[in-house]
Amino acid sequence: MAISSTDFVQAYGFAGPHRSRRLRETPLMRKLVADVRLHRDMLVLPHFVVEDPAEAGPINAMPGLERMTVDGLVRAVAADVQLGVRSVLLFGLPASKDETGDVAADPNGIVPQAVRALKTEFGQELLVATDVCQCAYLSHGHCGFPDASGHIHNDASVAAIARIALVHAEAGVDLVAPSDMMDFRIAAIRRVLDGAGLEAVPIMSYAVKFASNYYGPFREAAGSAPHHGDRRSYQLDYRNAGIALREAIQDEIEGADILMVKPALAYLDIIRGVKERTDLPVAAYNVSGEYALVKLAAQAGLADEVALAEEHLLAMVRAGASVLITYHARELLRAGAV
Protein backbone atom coordinates (compact mmCIF):
# COMPACT_ATOMS: atom_id res chain seq x y z
CA MET A 1 0.00 0.00 0.00
CA ALA A 2 1.29 3.46 -0.95
CA ILE A 3 2.26 5.76 1.90
CA SER A 4 1.57 9.49 1.70
CA SER A 5 3.84 12.22 3.04
CA THR A 6 1.24 12.93 5.74
CA ASP A 7 1.26 9.28 6.82
CA PHE A 8 5.07 9.35 6.92
CA VAL A 9 5.14 12.38 9.24
CA GLN A 10 2.51 10.86 11.54
CA ALA A 11 4.35 7.55 11.69
CA TYR A 12 7.94 8.78 12.04
CA GLY A 13 7.67 12.34 13.31
CA PHE A 14 9.73 13.97 10.52
CA ALA A 15 9.33 14.78 6.83
CA GLY A 16 11.16 11.72 5.61
CA PRO A 17 12.50 11.25 2.09
CA HIS A 18 14.12 14.17 0.34
CA ARG A 19 11.71 16.13 -1.84
CA SER A 20 13.59 16.72 -5.09
CA ARG A 21 10.92 19.17 -6.24
CA ARG A 22 12.10 21.68 -3.66
CA LEU A 23 14.96 22.57 -6.01
CA ARG A 24 12.69 22.99 -9.01
CA GLU A 25 10.05 25.32 -7.65
CA THR A 26 11.27 28.65 -9.08
CA PRO A 27 13.34 29.78 -12.09
CA LEU A 28 16.06 31.24 -9.87
CA MET A 29 16.31 28.06 -7.84
CA ARG A 30 16.60 25.97 -10.99
CA LYS A 31 19.38 28.23 -12.24
CA LEU A 32 21.18 28.08 -8.90
CA VAL A 33 21.46 24.29 -8.85
CA ALA A 34 21.97 23.64 -12.58
CA ASP A 35 24.69 21.06 -13.24
CA VAL A 36 25.67 22.55 -16.60
CA ARG A 37 25.34 26.04 -18.01
CA LEU A 38 25.74 27.82 -21.32
CA HIS A 39 27.99 30.84 -21.56
CA ARG A 40 28.53 33.14 -24.52
CA ASP A 41 32.26 32.54 -24.35
CA MET A 42 31.66 28.90 -25.36
CA LEU A 43 29.95 29.79 -28.63
CA VAL A 44 31.57 29.88 -32.07
CA LEU A 45 29.44 31.26 -34.93
CA PRO A 46 30.27 29.94 -38.43
CA HIS A 47 30.17 32.22 -41.50
CA PHE A 48 30.25 31.60 -45.26
CA VAL A 49 32.38 34.20 -47.06
CA VAL A 50 32.11 34.56 -50.86
CA GLU A 51 34.59 35.98 -53.31
CA ASP A 52 31.95 36.68 -55.98
CA PRO A 53 29.44 39.31 -54.76
CA ALA A 54 26.80 37.73 -57.00
CA GLU A 55 26.90 34.66 -54.73
CA ALA A 56 26.06 36.65 -51.59
CA GLY A 57 22.60 36.36 -50.11
CA PRO A 58 20.29 34.17 -48.01
CA ILE A 59 20.94 30.44 -47.70
CA ASN A 60 17.64 28.71 -48.47
CA ALA A 61 18.49 25.53 -46.59
CA MET A 62 19.61 27.45 -43.49
CA PRO A 63 16.99 30.11 -42.68
CA GLY A 64 18.39 33.19 -41.03
CA LEU A 65 21.90 32.78 -42.46
CA GLU A 66 23.61 34.33 -45.47
CA ARG A 67 26.65 34.01 -47.67
CA MET A 68 28.52 37.30 -47.33
CA THR A 69 31.26 39.28 -49.00
CA VAL A 70 34.18 40.36 -46.83
CA ASP A 71 32.61 43.80 -46.34
CA GLY A 72 29.28 42.23 -45.45
CA LEU A 73 31.01 39.89 -43.03
CA VAL A 74 32.69 42.77 -41.20
CA ARG A 75 29.35 44.57 -40.84
CA ALA A 76 27.57 41.43 -39.60
CA VAL A 77 30.32 40.59 -37.13
CA ALA A 78 30.29 44.16 -35.78
CA ALA A 79 26.63 43.71 -34.86
CA ASP A 80 27.30 40.23 -33.46
CA VAL A 81 30.15 41.47 -31.28
CA GLN A 82 27.75 43.99 -29.76
CA LEU A 83 25.45 41.06 -28.94
CA GLY A 84 28.27 39.14 -27.29
CA VAL A 85 29.72 36.90 -30.03
CA ARG A 86 33.39 36.38 -29.27
CA SER A 87 34.45 33.69 -31.78
CA VAL A 88 33.76 32.95 -35.45
CA LEU A 89 34.64 30.11 -37.83
CA LEU A 90 35.13 31.06 -41.49
CA PHE A 91 34.36 28.98 -44.58
CA GLY A 92 35.61 30.47 -47.84
CA LEU A 93 33.75 30.15 -51.14
CA PRO A 94 36.00 31.05 -54.11
CA ALA A 95 34.79 32.58 -57.36
CA SER A 96 36.07 29.57 -59.33
CA LYS A 97 37.19 26.00 -58.74
CA ASP A 98 39.57 23.65 -60.53
CA GLU A 99 41.29 20.28 -60.12
CA THR A 100 44.32 21.71 -58.33
CA GLY A 101 42.65 23.70 -55.55
CA ASP A 102 45.65 26.04 -55.55
CA VAL A 103 43.44 29.05 -54.88
CA ALA A 104 42.80 27.64 -51.38
CA ALA A 105 46.44 28.43 -50.54
CA ASP A 106 46.50 31.84 -52.21
CA PRO A 107 47.63 34.49 -49.66
CA ASN A 108 45.18 36.85 -51.35
CA GLY A 109 42.36 34.31 -51.42
CA ILE A 110 38.96 34.83 -49.88
CA VAL A 111 39.76 33.41 -46.43
CA PRO A 112 43.02 35.34 -45.89
CA GLN A 113 41.22 38.49 -47.03
CA ALA A 114 38.45 37.87 -44.50
CA VAL A 115 40.90 37.06 -41.70
CA ARG A 116 42.89 40.26 -42.26
CA ALA A 117 39.71 42.35 -42.43
CA LEU A 118 38.33 40.93 -39.18
CA LYS A 119 41.59 41.16 -37.27
CA THR A 120 42.14 44.74 -38.48
CA GLU A 121 38.64 45.74 -37.40
CA PHE A 122 38.32 43.81 -34.13
CA GLY A 123 41.82 42.78 -33.05
CA GLN A 124 41.79 40.76 -29.83
CA GLU A 125 38.09 41.51 -29.33
CA LEU A 126 37.27 38.63 -31.69
CA LEU A 127 38.74 35.13 -32.02
CA VAL A 128 38.89 34.13 -35.68
CA ALA A 129 39.11 30.45 -36.64
CA THR A 130 39.25 29.10 -40.19
CA ASP A 131 38.12 25.83 -41.67
CA VAL A 132 41.08 24.26 -43.47
CA CYS A 133 39.96 22.03 -46.32
CA GLN A 134 39.82 21.81 -50.12
CA CYS A 135 36.25 20.66 -50.79
CA ALA A 136 34.97 24.16 -51.67
CA TYR A 137 37.96 24.80 -53.96
CA LEU A 138 38.28 21.54 -55.91
CA SER A 139 35.98 21.13 -58.91
CA HIS A 140 35.05 17.56 -57.95
CA GLY A 141 34.05 18.55 -54.40
CA HIS A 142 36.23 16.10 -52.50
CA CYS A 143 38.48 17.04 -49.60
CA GLY A 144 41.61 15.75 -51.31
CA PHE A 145 43.11 14.66 -54.62
CA PRO A 146 41.69 11.54 -56.32
CA ASP A 147 43.90 9.14 -58.24
CA ALA A 148 42.90 7.50 -61.53
CA SER A 149 40.61 5.06 -59.73
CA GLY A 150 38.84 7.80 -57.76
CA HIS A 151 40.56 6.91 -54.49
CA ILE A 152 41.57 10.01 -52.51
CA HIS A 153 45.36 10.19 -52.24
CA ASN A 154 46.14 10.80 -48.59
CA ASP A 155 49.70 12.15 -48.49
CA ALA A 156 49.41 14.55 -51.45
CA SER A 157 46.21 15.88 -49.93
CA VAL A 158 47.89 16.34 -46.54
CA ALA A 159 50.66 18.42 -48.08
CA ALA A 160 48.08 20.75 -49.65
CA ILE A 161 46.12 21.02 -46.40
CA ALA A 162 49.26 22.01 -44.50
CA ARG A 163 49.98 24.76 -47.06
CA ILE A 164 46.45 26.14 -46.62
CA ALA A 165 46.84 26.18 -42.83
CA LEU A 166 50.12 28.06 -43.17
CA VAL A 167 48.55 30.72 -45.41
CA HIS A 168 45.70 31.22 -42.94
CA ALA A 169 48.13 31.48 -40.04
CA GLU A 170 50.28 34.00 -41.90
CA ALA A 171 47.14 36.08 -42.51
CA GLY A 172 46.73 36.37 -38.74
CA VAL A 173 44.13 33.76 -37.85
CA ASP A 174 43.84 32.79 -34.17
CA LEU A 175 43.01 29.13 -34.73
CA VAL A 176 43.17 26.73 -37.69
CA ALA A 177 40.61 23.93 -37.96
CA PRO A 178 41.42 21.17 -40.49
CA SER A 179 38.28 19.27 -41.51
CA ASP A 180 39.54 16.99 -44.31
CA MET A 181 39.97 13.80 -42.23
CA MET A 182 43.18 12.71 -43.97
CA ASP A 183 45.56 10.63 -41.86
CA PHE A 184 48.50 12.52 -40.30
CA ARG A 185 47.36 15.98 -41.34
CA ILE A 186 47.61 17.33 -37.77
CA ALA A 187 51.29 16.35 -37.56
CA ALA A 188 51.94 17.90 -40.98
CA ILE A 189 50.21 21.17 -40.06
CA ARG A 190 52.02 21.38 -36.71
CA ARG A 191 55.35 20.80 -38.40
CA VAL A 192 54.73 23.45 -41.07
CA LEU A 193 53.46 26.06 -38.61
CA ASP A 194 56.31 25.48 -36.18
CA GLY A 195 58.84 25.62 -39.01
CA ALA A 196 57.49 29.03 -40.02
CA GLY A 197 57.78 30.41 -36.48
CA LEU A 198 54.02 30.14 -35.94
CA GLU A 199 54.16 27.66 -33.10
CA ALA A 200 51.73 29.82 -31.08
CA VAL A 201 48.86 29.15 -33.54
CA PRO A 202 46.69 26.34 -32.13
CA ILE A 203 44.96 23.58 -34.10
CA MET A 204 41.34 22.64 -33.52
CA SER A 205 41.12 19.26 -35.20
CA TYR A 206 37.94 17.88 -36.69
CA ALA A 207 39.20 14.79 -34.91
CA VAL A 208 35.96 12.81 -35.10
CA LYS A 209 34.02 13.71 -38.22
CA PHE A 210 31.45 11.18 -39.31
CA ALA A 211 30.18 10.56 -42.85
CA SER A 212 26.85 11.92 -41.71
CA ASN A 213 23.45 12.56 -43.23
CA TYR A 214 23.26 15.87 -41.32
CA TYR A 215 25.47 17.83 -43.74
CA GLY A 216 23.00 18.52 -46.54
CA PRO A 217 22.22 22.19 -45.76
CA PHE A 218 25.92 22.99 -45.37
CA ARG A 219 26.75 21.45 -48.72
CA GLU A 220 24.10 23.62 -50.35
CA ALA A 221 25.48 26.70 -48.59
CA ALA A 222 29.09 25.96 -49.53
CA GLY A 223 28.50 24.25 -52.86
CA SER A 224 30.77 21.49 -51.61
CA ALA A 225 28.91 18.25 -52.34
CA PRO A 226 31.20 15.72 -54.09
CA HIS A 227 30.43 15.35 -57.79
CA HIS A 228 31.28 11.65 -57.81
CA GLY A 229 31.30 9.01 -55.11
CA ASP A 230 31.12 10.06 -51.47
CA ARG A 231 33.42 10.78 -48.53
CA ARG A 232 33.04 7.50 -46.71
CA SER A 233 36.60 6.40 -47.41
CA TYR A 234 37.99 9.23 -45.29
CA GLN A 235 35.17 10.41 -43.01
CA LEU A 236 34.24 8.05 -40.18
CA ASP A 237 31.64 5.27 -40.32
CA TYR A 238 28.95 6.19 -37.82
CA ARG A 239 28.63 2.55 -36.75
CA ASN A 240 32.06 2.66 -35.13
CA ALA A 241 32.75 4.29 -31.77
CA GLY A 242 36.09 2.65 -31.03
CA ILE A 243 37.81 3.88 -34.17
CA ALA A 244 36.40 7.36 -33.59
CA LEU A 245 37.95 7.53 -30.14
CA ARG A 246 41.25 6.18 -31.45
CA GLU A 247 41.33 8.89 -34.14
CA ALA A 248 40.82 11.59 -31.51
CA ILE A 249 43.70 10.34 -29.39
CA GLN A 250 45.91 10.05 -32.49
CA ASP A 251 45.23 13.72 -33.27
CA GLU A 252 46.20 14.65 -29.72
CA ILE A 253 49.46 12.75 -30.12
CA GLU A 254 50.13 14.55 -33.41
CA GLY A 255 49.74 17.97 -31.78
CA ALA A 256 46.09 19.01 -31.83
CA ASP A 257 45.11 21.55 -29.17
CA ILE A 258 41.32 21.11 -29.32
CA LEU A 259 39.46 17.95 -30.39
CA MET A 260 36.16 18.33 -32.21
CA VAL A 261 33.27 15.88 -32.63
CA LYS A 262 31.02 16.43 -35.65
CA PRO A 263 28.01 16.12 -35.78
CA ALA A 264 26.94 16.46 -32.17
CA LEU A 265 23.37 15.40 -31.40
CA ALA A 266 23.58 11.80 -32.57
CA TYR A 267 27.08 11.48 -31.12
CA LEU A 268 26.81 12.57 -27.50
CA ASP A 269 28.30 9.24 -26.49
CA ILE A 270 31.37 10.02 -28.61
CA ILE A 271 31.73 13.46 -27.04
CA ARG A 272 31.63 11.79 -23.64
CA GLY A 273 34.11 9.13 -24.73
CA VAL A 274 36.58 11.69 -26.04
CA LYS A 275 36.25 13.82 -22.91
CA GLU A 276 37.00 10.81 -20.70
CA ARG A 277 40.19 10.09 -22.63
CA THR A 278 41.80 13.52 -22.89
CA ASP A 279 42.57 16.64 -20.94
CA LEU A 280 42.28 18.75 -24.10
CA PRO A 281 39.21 20.94 -24.64
CA VAL A 282 36.48 19.14 -26.58
CA ALA A 283 34.43 20.97 -29.20
CA ALA A 284 31.01 19.94 -30.50
CA TYR A 285 29.87 21.06 -33.95
CA ASN A 286 26.11 21.63 -33.91
CA VAL A 287 25.91 21.10 -37.66
CA SER A 288 23.71 22.49 -40.43
CA GLY A 289 21.25 19.61 -40.47
CA GLU A 290 20.71 19.91 -36.72
CA TYR A 291 20.20 23.66 -37.15
CA ALA A 292 17.75 23.19 -40.03
CA LEU A 293 15.68 20.63 -38.10
CA VAL A 294 15.20 23.12 -35.25
CA LYS A 295 14.27 25.86 -37.73
CA LEU A 296 11.73 23.65 -39.51
CA ALA A 297 10.16 22.50 -36.24
CA ALA A 298 9.83 26.11 -35.09
CA GLN A 299 8.36 27.25 -38.41
CA ALA A 300 5.77 24.48 -38.17
CA GLY A 301 4.80 25.59 -34.67
CA LEU A 302 6.10 22.35 -33.17
CA ALA A 303 8.83 23.79 -30.95
CA ASP A 304 10.16 26.94 -29.34
CA GLU A 305 13.26 27.59 -31.44
CA VAL A 306 15.48 29.13 -28.78
CA ALA A 307 14.44 26.68 -26.08
CA LEU A 308 15.08 23.67 -28.33
CA ALA A 309 18.46 24.99 -29.47
CA GLU A 310 19.41 25.65 -25.86
CA GLU A 311 18.36 22.12 -24.89
CA HIS A 312 20.53 20.63 -27.62
CA LEU A 313 23.58 22.69 -26.67
CA LEU A 314 23.19 21.88 -22.98
CA ALA A 315 23.18 18.19 -23.87
CA MET A 316 26.52 18.68 -25.64
CA VAL A 317 27.96 20.45 -22.60
CA ARG A 318 26.61 17.73 -20.33
CA ALA A 319 28.35 15.15 -22.50
CA GLY A 320 31.66 16.98 -22.08
CA ALA A 321 31.97 19.74 -24.70
CA SER A 322 33.31 23.12 -23.65
CA VAL A 323 33.40 24.67 -27.16
CA LEU A 324 30.13 24.87 -29.09
CA ILE A 325 30.21 25.62 -32.80
CA THR A 326 26.63 26.59 -33.59
CA TYR A 327 24.64 28.58 -36.12
CA HIS A 328 22.19 29.38 -33.30
CA ALA A 329 24.68 31.64 -31.45
CA ARG A 330 23.19 34.94 -32.61
CA GLU A 331 19.62 33.93 -31.79
CA LEU A 332 20.55 32.63 -28.36
CA LEU A 333 22.27 35.90 -27.53
CA ARG A 334 19.39 37.99 -28.81
CA ALA A 335 17.00 35.99 -26.64
CA GLY A 336 19.20 36.34 -23.57
CA ALA A 337 19.59 32.56 -23.33
CA VAL A 338 23.37 32.91 -22.80
BELQUI-V611361 format. One record per backbone hydrogen bond with DSSP energy under -0.5 kcal/mol. NH is the residue of the N-H (numbers start at 0). CO is the residue of the C=O. E is the energy in kcal/mol with one decimal. If there is no record, write none. Layout:
nh=NH co=CO e=E
nh=NH co=CO e=E
//
This chain:
nh=7 co=3 e=-2.1
nh=8 co=4 e=-2.2
nh=9 co=5 e=-2.3
nh=10 co=6 e=-2.4
nh=11 co=7 e=-2.8
nh=12 co=8 e=-2.5
nh=19 co=17 e=-0.9
nh=21 co=18 e=-1.6
nh=22 co=19 e=-1.5
nh=23 co=20 e=-2.0
nh=24 co=21 e=-0.7
nh=29 co=25 e=-2.4
nh=30 co=26 e=-2.2
nh=31 co=27 e=-2.2
nh=32 co=28 e=-1.8
nh=33 co=30 e=-1.0
nh=39 co=337 e=-0.9
nh=41 co=38 e=-2.2
nh=42 co=39 e=-1.3
nh=43 co=323 e=-2.5
nh=44 co=86 e=-2.3
nh=45 co=43 e=-0.6
nh=46 co=88 e=-2.6
nh=47 co=65 e=-0.7
nh=48 co=46 e=-0.6
nh=48 co=90 e=-3.0
nh=49 co=47 e=-0.5
nh=49 co=67 e=-2.9
nh=50 co=92 e=-2.2
nh=52 co=50 e=-0.7
nh=54 co=51 e=-2.3
nh=55 co=52 e=-1.4
nh=56 co=66 e=-2.3
nh=58 co=64 e=-2.4
nh=59 co=57 e=-0.7
nh=61 co=58 e=-1.5
nh=64 co=61 e=-1.9
nh=66 co=56 e=-2.8
nh=67 co=47 e=-2.7
nh=72 co=68 e=-2.7
nh=73 co=69 e=-2.3
nh=74 co=70 e=-2.0
nh=75 co=71 e=-2.6
nh=76 co=72 e=-3.0
nh=77 co=73 e=-2.0
nh=78 co=74 e=-1.6
nh=79 co=75 e=-2.2
nh=80 co=76 e=-3.0
nh=81 co=77 e=-1.4
nh=82 co=78 e=-1.2
nh=83 co=79 e=-1.7
nh=84 co=79 e=-2.4
nh=87 co=126 e=-2.3
nh=88 co=44 e=-1.6
nh=89 co=128 e=-2.4
nh=90 co=46 e=-2.3
nh=92 co=48 e=-2.9
nh=93 co=91 e=-0.5
nh=97 co=136 e=-1.6
nh=103 co=100 e=-1.8
nh=104 co=101 e=-1.8
nh=105 co=102 e=-1.5
nh=106 co=104 e=-0.5
nh=108 co=105 e=-2.5
nh=112 co=108 e=-2.2
nh=113 co=109 e=-2.1
nh=114 co=110 e=-2.9
nh=115 co=111 e=-2.5
nh=116 co=112 e=-2.3
nh=117 co=113 e=-2.5
nh=118 co=114 e=-2.8
nh=119 co=115 e=-2.3
nh=120 co=116 e=-2.0
nh=121 co=117 e=-3.0
nh=122 co=117 e=-0.5
nh=122 co=118 e=-1.6
nh=124 co=121 e=-2.4
nh=125 co=122 e=-1.1
nh=126 co=85 e=-3.1
nh=127 co=125 e=-0.5
nh=128 co=87 e=-2.6
nh=128 co=126 e=-0.6
nh=129 co=174 e=-1.8
nh=130 co=89 e=-2.5
nh=131 co=176 e=-2.5
nh=132 co=130 e=-0.7
nh=136 co=133 e=-1.9
nh=137 co=133 e=-2.0
nh=138 co=97 e=-2.6
nh=140 co=137 e=-1.6
nh=144 co=152 e=-0.6
nh=145 co=143 e=-0.5
nh=146 co=150 e=-2.8
nh=149 co=146 e=-1.9
nh=152 co=144 e=-3.7
nh=152 co=150 e=-0.5
nh=153 co=151 e=-0.6
nh=156 co=152 e=-1.3
nh=157 co=153 e=-2.3
nh=158 co=154 e=-2.0
nh=159 co=155 e=-1.5
nh=160 co=156 e=-2.3
nh=161 co=157 e=-2.5
nh=162 co=158 e=-1.6
nh=163 co=159 e=-2.0
nh=164 co=160 e=-2.4
nh=165 co=161 e=-2.1
nh=166 co=162 e=-2.2
nh=167 co=163 e=-2.3
nh=168 co=164 e=-2.4
nh=169 co=165 e=-2.7
nh=170 co=166 e=-1.3
nh=171 co=167 e=-0.5
nh=171 co=168 e=-1.3
nh=172 co=167 e=-1.8
nh=173 co=127 e=-2.1
nh=174 co=127 e=-1.2
nh=175 co=201 e=-2.1
nh=176 co=129 e=-2.6
nh=178 co=131 e=-1.9
nh=179 co=131 e=-0.6
nh=184 co=181 e=-1.2
nh=187 co=183 e=-1.7
nh=188 co=184 e=-2.4
nh=189 co=185 e=-2.7
nh=190 co=186 e=-2.3
nh=191 co=187 e=-2.3
nh=192 co=188 e=-2.8
nh=193 co=189 e=-2.5
nh=194 co=190 e=-2.2
nh=195 co=191 e=-1.2
nh=195 co=192 e=-0.5
nh=196 co=193 e=-1.6
nh=197 co=192 e=-3.0
nh=200 co=197 e=-1.7
nh=201 co=173 e=-0.8
nh=201 co=199 e=-0.6
nh=203 co=175 e=-2.9
nh=204 co=202 e=-0.8
nh=204 co=257 e=-2.2
nh=205 co=177 e=-2.1
nh=206 co=204 e=-2.6
nh=207 co=259 e=-2.4
nh=208 co=206 e=-0.5
nh=209 co=207 e=-0.5
nh=209 co=261 e=-2.5
nh=210 co=235 e=-3.2
nh=211 co=209 e=-2.0
nh=214 co=211 e=-0.5
nh=215 co=212 e=-0.5
nh=218 co=214 e=-2.3
nh=219 co=215 e=-1.7
nh=220 co=216 e=-2.3
nh=221 co=217 e=-2.9
nh=222 co=218 e=-1.2
nh=223 co=218 e=-1.1
nh=224 co=218 e=-0.5
nh=226 co=139 e=-3.2
nh=227 co=139 e=-0.5
nh=233 co=230 e=-1.5
nh=234 co=230 e=-3.1
nh=235 co=208 e=-2.6
nh=239 co=236 e=-2.1
nh=240 co=238 e=-0.6
nh=244 co=240 e=-2.2
nh=245 co=241 e=-2.1
nh=246 co=242 e=-2.5
nh=247 co=243 e=-1.8
nh=248 co=244 e=-2.0
nh=249 co=245 e=-2.3
nh=250 co=246 e=-2.1
nh=251 co=247 e=-1.8
nh=252 co=248 e=-2.3
nh=253 co=249 e=-2.1
nh=254 co=250 e=-0.8
nh=254 co=251 e=-0.8
nh=255 co=250 e=-2.6
nh=256 co=202 e=-2.6
nh=257 co=202 e=-1.7
nh=258 co=280 e=-2.3
nh=259 co=204 e=-2.6
nh=259 co=257 e=-0.5
nh=260 co=282 e=-2.3
nh=261 co=207 e=-2.9
nh=262 co=284 e=-0.5
nh=266 co=263 e=-1.8
nh=267 co=264 e=-0.7
nh=270 co=266 e=-2.1
nh=271 co=267 e=-2.3
nh=272 co=268 e=-2.3
nh=273 co=269 e=-2.9
nh=274 co=270 e=-2.5
nh=275 co=271 e=-2.1
nh=276 co=272 e=-0.6
nh=276 co=273 e=-1.3
nh=277 co=273 e=-0.7
nh=277 co=274 e=-0.7
nh=280 co=256 e=-0.7
nh=282 co=258 e=-2.9
nh=283 co=322 e=-2.7
nh=284 co=260 e=-2.3
nh=285 co=283 e=-0.8
nh=285 co=324 e=-2.8
nh=286 co=284 e=-1.4
nh=288 co=213 e=-1.9
nh=290 co=286 e=-2.4
nh=291 co=287 e=-2.9
nh=292 co=288 e=-2.0
nh=293 co=289 e=-1.6
nh=294 co=290 e=-2.2
nh=295 co=291 e=-2.8
nh=296 co=292 e=-2.2
nh=297 co=293 e=-2.4
nh=298 co=294 e=-2.6
nh=299 co=295 e=-1.7
nh=300 co=297 e=-1.5
nh=301 co=296 e=-2.8
nh=302 co=296 e=-0.7
nh=304 co=302 e=-0.7
nh=307 co=303 e=-2.7
nh=308 co=304 e=-2.4
nh=309 co=305 e=-2.7
nh=310 co=306 e=-2.2
nh=311 co=307 e=-2.3
nh=312 co=308 e=-2.4
nh=313 co=309 e=-2.6
nh=314 co=310 e=-1.7
nh=315 co=311 e=-1.6
nh=316 co=312 e=-2.1
nh=317 co=313 e=-2.8
nh=318 co=314 e=-1.8
nh=319 co=315 e=-0.9
nh=319 co=316 e=-0.8
nh=320 co=315 e=-2.4
nh=321 co=281 e=-2.7
nh=322 co=281 e=-1.5
nh=323 co=41 e=-3.1
nh=324 co=283 e=-2.6
nh=324 co=322 e=-0.6
nh=325 co=43 e=-2.3
nh=325 co=323 e=-0.8
nh=326 co=285 e=-0.7
nh=328 co=325 e=-1.0
nh=331 co=327 e=-2.5
nh=332 co=328 e=-2.2
nh=333 co=329 e=-2.5
nh=334 co=330 e=-1.9
nh=335 co=332 e=-1.1
nh=336 co=331 e=-2.5
nh=337 co=331 e=-0.7
//
